[in-house]
């Protein structure tokens, strides 16, 4: 069997980010986002070999994202450049209930990707292929592209991971439920957030939500619970992991950081519970700065904090 070229292949839409800094009314800090791109960068910062599959516009934001991936060691060899469709953008504002997103992404380059753009050889060369609800919400063709990629991955014996990431500004709940549940049924690893999962499943109990996704066929479910940590389960075991305490500034991208750190550590250890403990710490550390990418911790940061927490416990 040929050794995989990549640990993780992420599929979806990278975005330019404008994040309100609170320092000055109307001031925004330019950065980068897109849930699966954040995931790829987070995984790369943990030492995983990550690649991205999608499309960008021939514009400033697209060029900036490619430069970011180059710095971060994320392979972009299968990201096409569209000459007329733009790179998507989003804006982050911070209110009493947390961060609020606004999008400028209709007709973006990534939304034009379809099943025919899914390269079988690339997908077969990864250990894990990852996508999300947002990857599928941006257009009907992008939705079908994820299904095609997951089918190819299964045929090739490659693991699939899916973050439910629900954005009701992109599609109605009824359609989101049908598509996301169908994708979860094709995923080996399901990575839902609690708030999204309550809407997608109609359930409000964390254990019941985990059981729902295990019932769809997932081998591993890692349910993030915000300030309460996460609940991780396989068909034979489950464990609730408490979060560490940090001075959180901005939670943008924390769930994506969890995904990337979890998958990178799972590839390294083969242990879903060790991966979840690691990802819990990484996600908490990622909230200590503004933006989705800049605060993403590196392996040394996560390991140092885990060592500190272990010392406190003893």
N, C-alpha and C positions, 0 to 999 in steps of 0.2 A: 504494500500500500504506500502511495506517495505521501511524504510528509506535507501537512497543510502549510500553505504560504502565509496564512493569516490566522490569528487567534479569533478575531472578531471582525465581521463584515456588517456594517450598519447601513440601513436603507431608509431614505426619507428626504426631508427638505432642510438644508442649512439656511440660516437666516442672518441678515444684518440686524443688530439690536441697538435700540436707543433706550437707555435706562435712566429714568429720573433720579437724580442724585440727592434730592432733598436740600442740597446745600444752597441752591438758588432757584427761585420759582421760574419754571420754563427751561431749566438747564437739563440737558440730557448728555449722558456719556455714551459714545459709540462703542459697540462691542460686537460680539458674535453669539449666535444662538441656533436654535433648532434642536429639538430634543435628542434625535439620534446622532447628530453631530456632536453634541455635548457628551453623549454616552461614549462615542468613539474616542474623544479627547481624554475623558476621565479614565478610560481603560488604558490608553496609551501612557498616561502619567503613572499608572500602576505597573508599567512594564510590559503590557500586552502589545502584540503586533496587530494594529487596527487598520482597517481600510473602510472607505466610504463608497457608496453607489448611489448616484443621483444626477442632478443637473444644476448648473448655475447660469446666471445671465452674464453677458459680456459687459460688466459694469464695475463700478468701484467696490460695491459690497462683495460681488463675486470674486474679484481679484484679492480682496482683503481676506476672505475666507480661505482661499487657496494658500495664501501666504501663512495664515494661521496653521493650517494643516501641515504645511511643510515644516514649520517650527516645532510642531507638536509630534511629528513623526507619524501622522495619519496618511496612508497611501490614498491618493486621489486619481490614480491612473484610469479609473472607470467612471469618473465624473465628467460629463460632457459640458460644453459651453454653448449656450444658445445665443444666436446672434441678435435676436429681436425680443425674446421674452426676458423679463427682468429677474433678478434675484429677489426673493421675498424679504420683507422687512417686518419687524414688530417693535412695539413700544411697551415699556414697563413703567407703570405708575405704582405708588405705594400708598395704600389707604389704611384705615383702621382695621380692616379684616385681612390685610396682607397685600401681596402684589396683584396687580390687575393688568391683563394683557390686552393690547389692541393690535390688529394685524393689517398689513398692506401687502397681501400676497396673492390676490386673485390673478390668474393667468400667468403665474410665475413659471420659470423654466422647469422647476422640479415637478410642477403639476402636470406637465406635458409628458412625463415619463410613463411608459406603459409596459405590458408584459413582454413585448418584443425586445425591450431594452435590458432584459435580465440575462446576463451572460452565464450560461450553465457552468463553464469551466471555472469562472471566478467563484461562483457560489460553492462549487464542489471543493474549492481550495481552502475553505475556511473551517474552523472548528465550530464556530457558532455564527449563525446569521440572525441579526436583530432588527426588528422594526417596531412600529407603534401604531396606536390609533390615529395619531396625527399623520403618519406616513400614508395612511389610507384615506383620511378625511379630505385631503387637499384636492382630489379629483377622482372621477370614476376610473380613469386609466391607471392612476397611481395606486388606487385600491386593488385593482386586478393585478398590478405588478407585484405587490407584496404576496398575494395568494400564489402567483406563479413562482416567485422566489422560494417560498416555503415548500411548495410541492417539489421543486428541484432539489432543495436541501434534503428533504426526506428521502428522495430517490437515491441521493448520494451518501446517505448515512451521516449527514451533518446536523448538529443540534440546532434548534430554532428557539429564539427568545422573543417575547412580545410584552411591551409595556402598554397597558390599556389607554393611557393618556387621553382623556376625554376633553374635547374642546367643542362646546355646543355652539360657538360662533362659527364653526366650520360646517356643521351638519346637524340635523335634528336627532333627538335622542332615539327615536324608533329605529332609524337607519343605523345609527351608531351601535345600538345594542346588537342588531343582527350581524353587522360586519365584524365588530370586535369579538363577539362570542364565537363566530365562525373561525376567526383567526386564532383565538385562544385554543380552539379545538385542534389546531394544527401545530401548536407550540409545545415544546418540551419544557420550557421554563416560562412561567407567567409572572409578570412583575406589575401588579396593580397597585394603585394608590387607594387608600380607604375611601376618600370622598367620591372619587370617580366610581369605585366599585359599588358603592351603595346605590348610585343611580343606574348602573348597568345591570345589577343583579336584583335590585329591589330588597336587598337584605341590609340589616344594620349591625349584625353581630360579626365580629372579625373571624371567628372560627367557622361560622356558616359561610362566609364569603370564600374563605380558603377551601372549604369543602366543595363549593360550587365549581371552582376552577379545577380542582382535582377531579371532580366528576366529569369535566369536559375532556380529561385525558392528560392533563399536565403531570409531569414527573416531579416538578418542583414549583411551588408557589411561594413568592416572597412578597408579602403584603406590607407596604409601608404605612405607618400609622402616625406620621407627623411627629409631634412632640412626645408621643408615647413609644417611639421606636419602630419595631417591625415584628411581624409574625411570619415565621418561615415553616413550611411543611412539605413533606413528601407523603406518599400514601401510607407510610408506616411510622412516621415520627413528626412531631411539630414542636416548635420552641418559640417563645416570645422573648425578644431581645430589647432591653431598655436602652434609651439613648444616653449619650454623654451630655454634660452641660457646657454650653458655649454661649458667648454673647453674640447672638444672631443679628445680622444687619439686613440681609436680603436672601430670601429662600429661593430666588429664581435659579432653576437648574439643579436644585438639591436632589430631586427625584432622579434626574438624568445621571447625576454623579453616583447615586446609589446603584443604578443599573450598571454603569460602566465598571465601578469598583467591584460590584458583586460578580459580574461575569468574568472580569480579569482574575479575581481571586479563585473563582470556581474552576477556571481553566488551569490555574496553578495547582490547586489542591484536590479537586474532585469532591470537595466537602461543602455541601450547600449551607450548612450551619456555620462553619468557619467563614465562609464567604459573606454570609449575612452579618456576622459580627464585625467583620472588616468594613463592609459597606456602610453599616450604621455609623461608624466613626468618620469615614470619609465624607458622608453626606452632611453630618453635623459640621465638620470643618469647612465645608463649602459655603456655609451661610454667613461666614465672617467677613465677606466683602461684597461689593456691588457687581452685578452682572452674572451671566451664566457660566462664563469660561474662566475669567481671571482668578476667581477664588478656588477653583478646583484644586484639591491638594495632590501632592505627589506621594509616591510610596513611602519615602522617608518621613514625611509629615505624619502620615497615618500610622506607621509603625511606631514612631516616637510617642504619639498620643496614646496608642494602645498599651505601650509599655508603662506610661505614666498612670493610666487607669488601672492596670494590673497591680502596680505598686501601691496605689491608694487602697485597693481592695484587700491587700495583705497587711 
